[in-house]
Amino acid sequence: MTLIKPSLLVGREYFFFFMLALVVLFSSLLVEYYHYKQLTKFDDAVVEVLVLKHYDKYKEGKSYQVLKLATDAGAKFYITTTAPLKNLVGYKTTVWIKSKYISFYQYMKGFATKGGVLTRSQQKGETYRLGDRLHEVHSDEHVAEVYGALFFALPLSRELQERFSMLGVSHLLAISGFHLGVLSLILFSLLRWPYAQLQQHYFPYRHGNRDLFLVVALLLGLYLLFLGDVASLLRAYAMLLVGYVLHDRGMKIVSMQTLVITIVLLLLLWPTLLFSLGFWLSVSGVYFIFLYLHYFSELPKLISFIAIPVWVYLLMTPISLVLFGNYSLYHPLSILGSILFTLFYPLALFLHLIGWGELLDGALLELLTMELDGTHVSIAYFWLVPYGVLALGAVKWRWCLSLLSLVATAVSVTAIYQVA
């Protein structure tokens, strides 16, 4: 007889969850509104920010510089300036901004306004200083950038963003579930033996796996705080916590209900995630994995190991092309890249920890310097609506799943035809 694991919420529990959600949402919005009023108290505001991006832009024959900034309260916005500035990425900077006409909605989703730089701190932030140390290990600047994104969630240059988008592997550089899984496994392996010795001598009555998870979760939480506002990592960390709690209580982990409740809780606590593209791309990838498991969980694990990257690639391609439009003949090979990445990331992490981080530079340089014959595949934004409806309907109806797969495959074939 097979035991059926209970779901997270049943019956009246939905009502209590809904009422709690309203309270949490109201509290979160109240906090955000307070920060908004502090920023817009006067027509002009002087704000201390961290510079996330700094690049040149040309429009109508004019050259100016664009800075993407983040406040300590988590607000993100852009300012432009014609004044010549050295690269400020990673520096705490004091800026003035025109704040009079910023609405609360604009504050939540991110805004652009007039402004200028007043002062700059003498040192970069901690993560950016660690990123600079990678430049000492790797002779090539772009290779160091890649590892900075992989280990510390540092932003890539626009050139590399374009290249990885053409290759279809941008998602591999965004720290999320797989990266967190590798780190969890490493931490569990390192801590298991010393904990077992302590448990045997001092507290044999303790639940070993539960204690180890709490320690690992704490360390990963500190890693999340250290890296700052990384939406994909926050989503992965929340699902790690929820997944363990459900597993510890004998409940079903891999279910659409669990995914939806986790996402809702994150949006209630951090409402600005509603406007985060990285967050929704991360959610979409997990959703399609769960959709696969919803229908094909009985397949052998070896087949699923190959099938899941193919499945997620096909279903994510239309979304990727609508949002970014970059495509090349190498794009479909990202399926193989996703599989190989399961070996590359832990190996690269291990080599950096033992001081041999440069050993994989040659292979990475080949990827960064290969010729890309790419193109821009244009798909209108409104196509996301029917595609999203099909994706949601696929949970219940197989005909939606079949049509969704057909549409995704057709888009990939059309994109290959345009490039070829």
VOLUM-852361 format. One record per residue (C-alpha): residue number from 1; residue in one letter; x negated, y negated, z negated. Coordinates in steps of 0.25 Angstrom, whole numbers. Layout:
N
+-----+-----+-------+-------+-------+
:   n : res :    px :    py :    pz :
+-----+-----+-------+-------+-------+
: NUM :   A :     X :     Y :     Z :
...
+-----+-----+-------+-------+-------+
This chain:
420
+-----+-----+-------+-------+-------+
:   n : res :    px :    py :    pz :
+-----+-----+-------+-------+-------+
:   1 :   M :     0 :     0 :     0 :
:   2 :   T :    -5 :   -14 :     4 :
:   3 :   L :    -4 :   -25 :    -6 :
:   4 :   I :     1 :   -38 :     0 :
:   5 :   K :    -6 :   -50 :    -6 :
:   6 :   P :     3 :   -61 :   -10 :
:   7 :   S :     3 :   -75 :    -3 :
:   8 :   L :    -1 :   -88 :   -10 :
:   9 :   L :    13 :   -94 :   -11 :
:  10 :   V :    27 :   -88 :   -11 :
:  11 :   G :    41 :   -92 :   -14 :
:  12 :   R :    42 :  -104 :   -24 :
:  13 :   E :    27 :  -106 :   -24 :
:  14 :   Y :    28 :  -114 :   -11 :
:  15 :   F :    37 :  -124 :   -18 :
:  16 :   F :    27 :  -126 :   -29 :
:  17 :   F :    16 :  -127 :   -20 :
:  18 :   F :    23 :  -137 :   -12 :
:  19 :   M :    26 :  -146 :   -24 :
:  20 :   L :    11 :  -145 :   -29 :
:  21 :   A :     7 :  -148 :   -15 :
:  22 :   L :    15 :  -161 :   -15 :
:  23 :   V :     9 :  -165 :   -28 :
:  24 :   V :    -6 :  -162 :   -23 :
:  25 :   L :    -3 :  -170 :   -10 :
:  26 :   F :     2 :  -182 :   -17 :
:  27 :   S :   -10 :  -182 :   -27 :
:  28 :   S :   -20 :  -181 :   -15 :
:  29 :   L :   -13 :  -192 :    -7 :
:  30 :   L :   -13 :  -201 :   -19 :
:  31 :   V :   -28 :  -199 :   -21 :
:  32 :   E :   -30 :  -202 :    -6 :
:  33 :   Y :   -21 :  -214 :    -6 :
:  34 :   Y :   -29 :  -220 :   -18 :
:  35 :   H :   -42 :  -218 :   -11 :
:  36 :   Y :   -35 :  -225 :     2 :
:  37 :   K :   -31 :  -237 :    -7 :
:  38 :   Q :   -45 :  -239 :   -12 :
:  39 :   L :   -50 :  -239 :     2 :
:  40 :   T :   -40 :  -249 :     7 :
:  41 :   K :   -39 :  -258 :    -5 :
:  42 :   F :   -45 :  -269 :     3 :
:  43 :   D :   -46 :  -273 :    17 :
:  44 :   D :   -60 :  -269 :    18 :
:  45 :   A :   -66 :  -258 :     9 :
:  46 :   V :   -81 :  -254 :     5 :
:  47 :   V :   -82 :  -239 :     5 :
:  48 :   E :   -93 :  -229 :     1 :
:  49 :   V :   -93 :  -218 :    11 :
:  50 :   L :  -101 :  -206 :    17 :
:  51 :   V :  -104 :  -207 :    32 :
:  52 :   L :  -100 :  -194 :    38 :
:  53 :   K :  -103 :  -198 :    53 :
:  54 :   H :  -110 :  -209 :    60 :
:  55 :   Y :  -111 :  -210 :    75 :
:  56 :   D :  -111 :  -219 :    87 :
:  57 :   K :   -99 :  -222 :    96 :
:  58 :   Y :   -98 :  -229 :   109 :
:  59 :   K :   -85 :  -235 :   114 :
:  60 :   E :   -82 :  -245 :   125 :
:  61 :   G :   -97 :  -248 :   126 :
:  62 :   K :   -99 :  -251 :   111 :
:  63 :   S :  -107 :  -243 :   101 :
:  64 :   Y :  -103 :  -242 :    87 :
:  65 :   Q :  -105 :  -232 :    75 :
:  66 :   V :   -95 :  -224 :    69 :
:  67 :   L :   -96 :  -219 :    54 :
:  68 :   K :   -87 :  -208 :    48 :
:  69 :   L :   -86 :  -211 :    33 :
:  70 :   A :   -80 :  -204 :    21 :
:  71 :   T :   -77 :  -210 :     7 :
:  72 :   D :   -79 :  -203 :    -6 :
:  73 :   A :   -64 :  -202 :    -7 :
:  74 :   G :   -64 :  -193 :     6 :
:  75 :   A :   -59 :  -204 :    16 :
:  76 :   K :   -65 :  -203 :    30 :
:  77 :   F :   -66 :  -214 :    40 :
:  78 :   Y :   -74 :  -220 :    51 :
:  79 :   I :   -80 :  -234 :    53 :
:  80 :   T :   -87 :  -240 :    65 :
:  81 :   T :   -98 :  -250 :    66 :
:  82 :   T :  -107 :  -256 :    76 :
:  83 :   A :  -118 :  -259 :    66 :
:  84 :   P :  -130 :  -250 :    69 :
:  85 :   L :  -131 :  -240 :    58 :
:  86 :   K :  -141 :  -228 :    55 :
:  87 :   N :  -134 :  -215 :    53 :
:  88 :   L :  -126 :  -215 :    40 :
:  89 :   V :  -121 :  -201 :    40 :
:  90 :   G :  -122 :  -195 :    26 :
:  91 :   Y :  -124 :  -208 :    19 :
:  92 :   K :  -115 :  -214 :     9 :
:  93 :   T :  -112 :  -228 :    15 :
:  94 :   T :  -104 :  -240 :    10 :
:  95 :   V :   -95 :  -246 :    21 :
:  96 :   W :   -84 :  -256 :    22 :
:  97 :   I :   -71 :  -253 :    30 :
:  98 :   K :   -59 :  -260 :    35 :
:  99 :   S :   -48 :  -253 :    26 :
: 100 :   K :   -36 :  -262 :    27 :
: 101 :   Y :   -29 :  -255 :    38 :
: 102 :   I :   -32 :  -240 :    34 :
: 103 :   S :   -19 :  -233 :    31 :
: 104 :   F :   -18 :  -221 :    21 :
: 105 :   Y :   -16 :  -211 :    33 :
: 106 :   Q :   -29 :  -217 :    40 :
: 107 :   Y :   -36 :  -215 :    27 :
: 108 :   M :   -32 :  -201 :    25 :
: 109 :   K :   -35 :  -196 :    40 :
: 110 :   G :   -48 :  -205 :    41 :
: 111 :   F :   -49 :  -219 :    48 :
: 112 :   A :   -58 :  -228 :    56 :
: 113 :   T :   -60 :  -242 :    51 :
: 114 :   K :   -69 :  -254 :    53 :
: 115 :   G :   -81 :  -254 :    43 :
: 116 :   G :   -96 :  -255 :    41 :
: 117 :   V :  -107 :  -250 :    33 :
: 118 :   L :  -112 :  -257 :    21 :
: 119 :   T :  -122 :  -249 :    14 :
: 120 :   R :  -128 :  -235 :    15 :
: 121 :   S :  -133 :  -226 :     4 :
: 122 :   Q :  -148 :  -221 :     4 :
: 123 :   Q :  -145 :  -206 :     4 :
: 124 :   K :  -136 :  -197 :    12 :
: 125 :   G :  -126 :  -188 :     5 :
: 126 :   E :  -130 :  -175 :     0 :
: 127 :   T :  -125 :  -166 :    11 :
: 128 :   Y :  -131 :  -176 :    21 :
: 129 :   R :  -145 :  -175 :    14 :
: 130 :   L :  -144 :  -160 :    15 :
: 131 :   G :  -141 :  -161 :    29 :
: 132 :   D :  -153 :  -170 :    31 :
: 133 :   R :  -161 :  -158 :    25 :
: 134 :   L :  -156 :  -149 :    36 :
: 135 :   H :  -163 :  -159 :    46 :
: 136 :   E :  -176 :  -155 :    39 :
: 137 :   V :  -174 :  -140 :    41 :
: 138 :   H :  -169 :  -141 :    56 :
: 139 :   S :  -177 :  -149 :    66 :
: 140 :   D :  -165 :  -151 :    75 :
: 141 :   E :  -156 :  -162 :    70 :
: 142 :   H :  -143 :  -155 :    76 :
: 143 :   V :  -147 :  -141 :    69 :
: 144 :   A :  -148 :  -149 :    56 :
: 145 :   E :  -134 :  -155 :    59 :
: 146 :   V :  -128 :  -142 :    61 :
: 147 :   Y :  -133 :  -136 :    48 :
: 148 :   G :  -129 :  -149 :    41 :
: 149 :   A :  -114 :  -146 :    46 :
: 150 :   L :  -115 :  -132 :    42 :
: 151 :   F :  -120 :  -133 :    28 :
: 152 :   F :  -116 :  -147 :    24 :
: 153 :   A :  -104 :  -151 :    33 :
: 154 :   L :  -112 :  -163 :    38 :
: 155 :   P :  -106 :  -169 :    51 :
: 156 :   L :  -112 :  -166 :    64 :
: 157 :   S :  -116 :  -176 :    75 :
: 158 :   R :  -106 :  -179 :    86 :
: 159 :   E :  -116 :  -172 :    96 :
: 160 :   L :  -116 :  -159 :    88 :
: 161 :   Q :  -101 :  -160 :    85 :
: 162 :   E :   -98 :  -160 :   100 :
: 163 :   R :  -108 :  -148 :   103 :
: 164 :   F :  -102 :  -139 :    92 :
: 165 :   S :   -88 :  -143 :    97 :
: 166 :   M :   -92 :  -139 :   111 :
: 167 :   L :   -97 :  -126 :   106 :
: 168 :   G :   -84 :  -124 :    97 :
: 169 :   V :   -92 :  -121 :    84 :
: 170 :   S :   -89 :  -134 :    77 :
: 171 :   H :   -81 :  -126 :    67 :
: 172 :   L :   -93 :  -118 :    63 :
: 173 :   L :  -100 :  -131 :    58 :
: 174 :   A :   -88 :  -135 :    49 :
: 175 :   I :   -91 :  -129 :    35 :
: 176 :   S :   -78 :  -121 :    32 :
: 177 :   G :   -73 :  -107 :    28 :
: 178 :   F :   -85 :   -98 :    34 :
: 179 :   H :   -96 :  -107 :    29 :
: 180 :   L :   -89 :  -107 :    15 :
: 181 :   G :   -87 :   -92 :    16 :
: 182 :   V :  -102 :   -90 :    19 :
: 183 :   L :  -106 :   -99 :     7 :
: 184 :   S :   -96 :   -92 :    -2 :
: 185 :   L :  -103 :   -78 :     2 :
: 186 :   I :  -117 :   -84 :    -1 :
: 187 :   L :  -113 :   -89 :   -14 :
: 188 :   F :  -106 :   -77 :   -19 :
: 189 :   S :  -118 :   -68 :   -15 :
: 190 :   L :  -127 :   -77 :   -22 :
: 191 :   L :  -119 :   -78 :   -35 :
: 192 :   R :  -114 :   -64 :   -36 :
: 193 :   W :  -126 :   -57 :   -42 :
: 194 :   P :  -130 :   -68 :   -52 :
: 195 :   Y :  -115 :   -69 :   -56 :
: 196 :   A :  -114 :   -54 :   -58 :
: 197 :   Q :  -126 :   -54 :   -67 :
: 198 :   L :  -120 :   -65 :   -76 :
: 199 :   Q :  -106 :   -58 :   -76 :
: 200 :   Q :  -112 :   -45 :   -80 :
: 201 :   H :  -119 :   -51 :   -92 :
: 202 :   Y :  -110 :   -62 :   -97 :
: 203 :   F :   -96 :   -61 :   -91 :
: 204 :   P :   -92 :   -47 :   -85 :
: 205 :   Y :   -77 :   -50 :   -87 :
: 206 :   R :   -78 :   -61 :   -76 :
: 207 :   H :   -72 :   -60 :   -62 :
: 208 :   G :   -85 :   -60 :   -54 :
: 209 :   N :   -79 :   -64 :   -40 :
: 210 :   R :   -70 :   -74 :   -46 :
: 211 :   D :   -81 :   -81 :   -53 :
: 212 :   L :   -90 :   -81 :   -41 :
: 213 :   F :   -79 :   -87 :   -33 :
: 214 :   L :   -78 :   -98 :   -42 :
: 215 :   V :   -92 :  -101 :   -42 :
: 216 :   V :   -93 :  -100 :   -27 :
: 217 :   A :   -81 :  -109 :   -25 :
: 218 :   L :   -87 :  -119 :   -34 :
: 219 :   L :  -100 :  -119 :   -26 :
: 220 :   L :   -92 :  -120 :   -13 :
: 221 :   G :   -84 :  -131 :   -19 :
: 222 :   L :   -96 :  -139 :   -23 :
: 223 :   Y :  -101 :  -137 :    -8 :
: 224 :   L :   -88 :  -142 :    -3 :
: 225 :   L :   -89 :  -155 :   -12 :
: 226 :   F :  -104 :  -157 :    -8 :
: 227 :   L :  -101 :  -156 :     7 :
: 228 :   G :   -89 :  -166 :     5 :
: 229 :   D :   -76 :  -167 :    13 :
: 230 :   V :   -77 :  -155 :    23 :
: 231 :   A :   -63 :  -151 :    27 :
: 232 :   S :   -66 :  -137 :    32 :
: 233 :   L :   -74 :  -133 :    20 :
: 234 :   L :   -63 :  -138 :    11 :
: 235 :   R :   -53 :  -130 :    18 :
: 236 :   A :   -62 :  -118 :    17 :
: 237 :   Y :   -65 :  -120 :     2 :
: 238 :   A :   -50 :  -121 :    -1 :
: 239 :   M :   -47 :  -108 :     6 :
: 240 :   L :   -59 :  -101 :    -1 :
: 241 :   L :   -53 :  -105 :   -14 :
: 242 :   V :   -39 :  -102 :   -11 :
: 243 :   G :   -43 :   -89 :    -4 :
: 244 :   Y :   -50 :   -84 :   -17 :
: 245 :   V :   -39 :   -88 :   -26 :
: 246 :   L :   -29 :   -80 :   -17 :
: 247 :   H :   -39 :   -68 :   -16 :
: 248 :   D :   -41 :   -68 :   -31 :
: 249 :   R :   -26 :   -67 :   -34 :
: 250 :   G :   -24 :   -56 :   -23 :
: 251 :   M :   -17 :   -66 :   -13 :
: 252 :   K :   -17 :   -66 :     2 :
: 253 :   I :   -29 :   -75 :     6 :
: 254 :   V :   -28 :   -75 :    21 :
: 255 :   S :   -14 :   -81 :    24 :
: 256 :   M :    -8 :   -93 :    31 :
: 257 :   Q :    -1 :   -97 :    18 :
: 258 :   T :   -15 :   -97 :    11 :
: 259 :   L :   -21 :  -106 :    22 :
: 260 :   V :    -9 :  -116 :    22 :
: 261 :   I :    -9 :  -117 :     7 :
: 262 :   T :   -24 :  -120 :     7 :
: 263 :   I :   -23 :  -130 :    18 :
: 264 :   V :   -11 :  -137 :    11 :
: 265 :   L :   -19 :  -138 :    -2 :
: 266 :   L :   -31 :  -144 :     4 :
: 267 :   L :   -22 :  -155 :    11 :
: 268 :   L :   -15 :  -158 :    -2 :
: 269 :   L :   -28 :  -160 :    -9 :
: 270 :   W :   -35 :  -167 :     3 :
: 271 :   P :   -25 :  -173 :    12 :
: 272 :   T :   -35 :  -180 :    21 :
: 273 :   L :   -38 :  -165 :    26 :
: 274 :   L :   -25 :  -167 :    34 :
: 275 :   F :   -33 :  -176 :    43 :
: 276 :   S :   -46 :  -168 :    43 :
: 277 :   L :   -49 :  -161 :    57 :
: 278 :   G :   -59 :  -152 :    51 :
: 279 :   F :   -49 :  -147 :    41 :
: 280 :   W :   -39 :  -143 :    51 :
: 281 :   L :   -49 :  -137 :    60 :
: 282 :   S :   -54 :  -128 :    48 :
: 283 :   V :   -39 :  -125 :    45 :
: 284 :   S :   -36 :  -121 :    59 :
: 285 :   G :   -48 :  -111 :    60 :
: 286 :   V :   -43 :  -104 :    47 :
: 287 :   Y :   -29 :  -104 :    51 :
: 288 :   F :   -33 :   -97 :    64 :
: 289 :   I :   -41 :   -87 :    56 :
: 290 :   F :   -29 :   -84 :    47 :
: 291 :   L :   -20 :   -83 :    59 :
: 292 :   Y :   -29 :   -72 :    65 :
: 293 :   L :   -29 :   -65 :    51 :
: 294 :   H :   -14 :   -66 :    50 :
: 295 :   Y :   -13 :   -58 :    63 :
: 296 :   F :   -25 :   -50 :    65 :
: 297 :   S :   -30 :   -47 :    50 :
: 298 :   E :   -29 :   -32 :    53 :
: 299 :   L :   -40 :   -32 :    64 :
: 300 :   P :   -54 :   -27 :    60 :
: 301 :   K :   -63 :   -37 :    53 :
: 302 :   L :   -74 :   -36 :    64 :
: 303 :   I :   -63 :   -39 :    75 :
: 304 :   S :   -58 :   -51 :    67 :
: 305 :   F :   -73 :   -56 :    65 :
: 306 :   I :   -73 :   -58 :    80 :
: 307 :   A :   -59 :   -61 :    83 :
: 308 :   I :   -57 :   -73 :    72 :
: 309 :   P :   -68 :   -82 :    78 :
: 310 :   V :   -61 :   -79 :    92 :
: 311 :   W :   -47 :   -82 :    87 :
: 312 :   V :   -51 :   -95 :    79 :
: 313 :   Y :   -59 :  -100 :    91 :
: 314 :   L :   -47 :   -98 :   101 :
: 315 :   L :   -37 :  -104 :    92 :
: 316 :   M :   -46 :  -116 :    87 :
: 317 :   T :   -50 :  -119 :   102 :
: 318 :   P :   -38 :  -127 :   106 :
: 319 :   I :   -38 :  -135 :    93 :
: 320 :   S :   -53 :  -138 :    95 :
: 321 :   L :   -51 :  -143 :   109 :
: 322 :   V :   -39 :  -152 :   105 :
: 323 :   L :   -48 :  -158 :    94 :
: 324 :   F :   -62 :  -159 :   101 :
: 325 :   G :   -61 :  -154 :   115 :
: 326 :   N :   -75 :  -149 :   116 :
: 327 :   Y :   -77 :  -136 :   124 :
: 328 :   S :   -89 :  -129 :   130 :
: 329 :   L :   -91 :  -115 :   136 :
: 330 :   Y :   -98 :  -112 :   123 :
: 331 :   H :   -86 :  -115 :   115 :
: 332 :   P :   -80 :  -101 :   115 :
: 333 :   L :   -93 :   -95 :   110 :
: 334 :   S :   -90 :  -102 :    97 :
: 335 :   I :   -82 :   -89 :    94 :
: 336 :   L :   -96 :   -82 :    94 :
: 337 :   G :  -102 :   -94 :    87 :
: 338 :   S :   -92 :   -92 :    75 :
: 339 :   I :   -95 :   -78 :    74 :
: 340 :   L :  -110 :   -81 :    74 :
: 341 :   F :  -108 :   -92 :    64 :
: 342 :   T :  -105 :   -82 :    53 :
: 343 :   L :  -119 :   -78 :    54 :
: 344 :   F :  -126 :   -91 :    57 :
: 345 :   Y :  -120 :   -99 :    45 :
: 346 :   P :  -124 :   -90 :    34 :
: 347 :   L :  -138 :   -88 :    40 :
: 348 :   A :  -140 :  -102 :    42 :
: 349 :   L :  -136 :  -105 :    28 :
: 350 :   F :  -145 :   -94 :    23 :
: 351 :   L :  -157 :   -99 :    31 :
: 352 :   H :  -156 :  -113 :    26 :
: 353 :   L :  -155 :  -109 :    12 :
: 354 :   I :  -168 :  -101 :    13 :
: 355 :   G :  -175 :  -112 :    21 :
: 356 :   W :  -175 :  -106 :    35 :
: 357 :   G :  -163 :  -115 :    40 :
: 358 :   E :  -170 :  -118 :    53 :
: 359 :   L :  -171 :  -103 :    58 :
: 360 :   L :  -158 :  -105 :    66 :
: 361 :   D :  -161 :  -118 :    72 :
: 362 :   G :  -165 :  -112 :    86 :
: 363 :   A :  -151 :  -105 :    88 :
: 364 :   L :  -144 :  -118 :    83 :
: 365 :   L :  -152 :  -127 :    92 :
: 366 :   E :  -148 :  -118 :   104 :
: 367 :   L :  -133 :  -121 :   101 :
: 368 :   L :  -135 :  -136 :    99 :
: 369 :   T :  -143 :  -138 :   112 :
: 370 :   M :  -136 :  -128 :   122 :
: 371 :   E :  -129 :  -135 :   134 :
: 372 :   L :  -114 :  -137 :   132 :
: 373 :   D :  -106 :  -138 :   144 :
: 374 :   G :   -93 :  -143 :   137 :
: 375 :   T :   -81 :  -151 :   140 :
: 376 :   H :   -69 :  -158 :   133 :
: 377 :   V :   -56 :  -150 :   133 :
: 378 :   S :   -45 :  -159 :   131 :
: 379 :   I :   -32 :  -154 :   124 :
: 380 :   A :   -22 :  -164 :   118 :
: 381 :   Y :   -20 :  -165 :   103 :
: 382 :   F :    -5 :  -162 :   104 :
: 383 :   W :    -8 :  -147 :   108 :
: 384 :   L :   -12 :  -145 :    94 :
: 385 :   V :     2 :  -146 :    90 :
: 386 :   P :     8 :  -134 :    98 :
: 387 :   Y :    -5 :  -126 :    95 :
: 388 :   G :    -4 :  -128 :    80 :
: 389 :   V :    11 :  -124 :    81 :
: 390 :   L :     7 :  -111 :    88 :
: 391 :   A :    -5 :  -109 :    78 :
: 392 :   L :     5 :  -110 :    66 :
: 393 :   G :    16 :  -102 :    72 :
: 394 :   A :     6 :   -91 :    75 :
: 395 :   V :     6 :   -87 :    60 :
: 396 :   K :    20 :   -82 :    62 :
: 397 :   W :    22 :   -79 :    76 :
: 398 :   R :    13 :   -71 :    85 :
: 399 :   W :    18 :   -77 :    98 :
: 400 :   C :    12 :   -90 :    92 :
: 401 :   L :    -1 :   -83 :    90 :
: 402 :   S :    -1 :   -78 :   104 :
: 403 :   L :     2 :   -91 :   110 :
: 404 :   L :    -8 :   -98 :   101 :
: 405 :   S :   -19 :   -88 :   105 :
: 406 :   L :   -15 :   -90 :   120 :
: 407 :   V :   -16 :  -105 :   119 :
: 408 :   A :   -29 :  -105 :   112 :
: 409 :   T :   -35 :   -95 :   122 :
: 410 :   A :   -30 :  -103 :   134 :
: 411 :   V :   -36 :  -116 :   128 :
: 412 :   S :   -50 :  -109 :   127 :
: 413 :   V :   -49 :  -104 :   141 :
: 414 :   T :   -45 :  -117 :   146 :
: 415 :   A :   -57 :  -124 :   139 :
: 416 :   I :   -67 :  -114 :   144 :
: 417 :   Y :   -61 :  -116 :   158 :
: 418 :   Q :   -63 :  -131 :   157 :
: 419 :   V :   -77 :  -130 :   153 :
: 420 :   A :   -81 :  -119 :   163 :
+-----+-----+-------+-------+-------+
